[in-house]
Amino acid sequence: MTTEWVIALGRKSLIVILSLSMPMLGVGMVLGILMSVVQTVTSIKDQSMTTVVKIVGVVGALLLSLPWIINTLVTFINNLYLSLPMLVAK
């Protein structure tokens, strides 16, 4: 196991983590901005309305992207396990 391999694994892991979290974070950000605009226009300052809308949106995004998330994680973990014999042999 070389330093370059560990750095490459860390880089790949961060890329996978960021790409898997982007759908939920993006939906949460867009809904937060939209709800802020709606609250400003209507002068409603209820925080629970924003929170409930964001929770429902993030859960919906999670459910819609769950097959892709599982497929990406399985591929990443399979590649990691397939590279283990090469590391033991060195």
C-alpha atoms as one frame of an Amber mdcrd trajectory, in Angstrom:
protein
   0.000   0.000   0.000   1.638   3.193  -1.167   0.975   6.762  -0.189  -0.298
   7.501  -3.693  -2.833   4.669  -3.453  -4.130   5.939  -0.115  -4.428   9.487
  -1.460  -6.203   8.216  -4.585  -8.591   6.160  -2.458  -9.348   9.181  -0.274
  -9.949  11.300  -3.357 -12.269   8.702  -4.913 -14.120   8.334  -1.612 -14.690
  12.079  -1.323 -15.905  12.272  -4.914 -18.360   9.410  -4.320 -19.608  10.964
  -1.067 -20.096  14.382  -2.652 -21.814  13.004  -5.745 -24.170  10.874  -3.636
 -25.139  13.769  -1.379 -25.655  16.318  -4.169 -29.275  15.428  -5.067 -30.488
  15.852  -1.487 -28.395  18.948  -0.807 -29.468  20.540  -4.082 -33.158  19.935
  -3.434 -32.818  21.260   0.112 -31.059  24.397  -1.110 -33.541  25.096  -3.918
 -36.544  24.524  -1.647 -35.005  26.719   1.037 -34.555  29.580  -1.424 -38.056
  29.131  -2.863 -39.627  29.051   0.592 -37.686  32.174   1.589 -39.070  33.984
  -1.465 -42.604  32.770  -0.696 -42.280  33.870   2.935 -40.974  37.276   1.894
 -43.760  37.834  -0.635 -46.546  36.675   1.688 -45.023  38.072   4.911 -45.464
  34.701   6.608 -42.608  34.075   9.039 -43.407  30.516  10.105 -40.227  28.413
  10.402 -42.080  25.114  10.620 -43.477  25.586   7.117 -39.970  25.885   5.663
 -38.683  22.949   7.682 -41.516  20.611   6.720 -41.237  21.467   3.019 -37.465
  20.898   3.046 -37.771  17.596   4.923 -40.399  16.304   2.497 -38.333  17.451
  -0.491 -35.102  15.902   0.756 -36.821  12.605   1.597 -38.432  12.607  -1.863
 -35.062  13.255  -3.515 -33.542  10.457  -1.437 -36.255   8.009  -2.458 -35.962
   8.938  -6.135 -32.174   8.681  -6.191 -31.889   5.621  -3.937 -31.405   3.073
  -6.760 -28.608   5.190  -8.238 -27.031   5.653  -4.793 -27.077   1.908  -4.105
 -25.650   1.122  -7.545 -22.840   3.656  -7.113 -21.946   2.387  -3.642 -21.957
  -1.253  -4.750 -19.675  -0.421  -7.682 -17.291   1.552  -5.457 -17.129  -1.176
  -2.795 -16.693  -3.935  -5.408 -13.779  -2.045  -6.945 -12.292  -1.571  -3.493
 -12.584  -5.274  -2.644 -11.151  -6.278  -6.022  -8.072  -4.135  -5.362  -7.370
  -5.737  -1.963  -5.507  -8.832  -3.281  -3.166  -6.551  -5.178  -2.372  -4.674
  -1.969  -1.730  -7.838   0.045   0.688  -9.185  -2.561   2.946  -6.140  -2.317
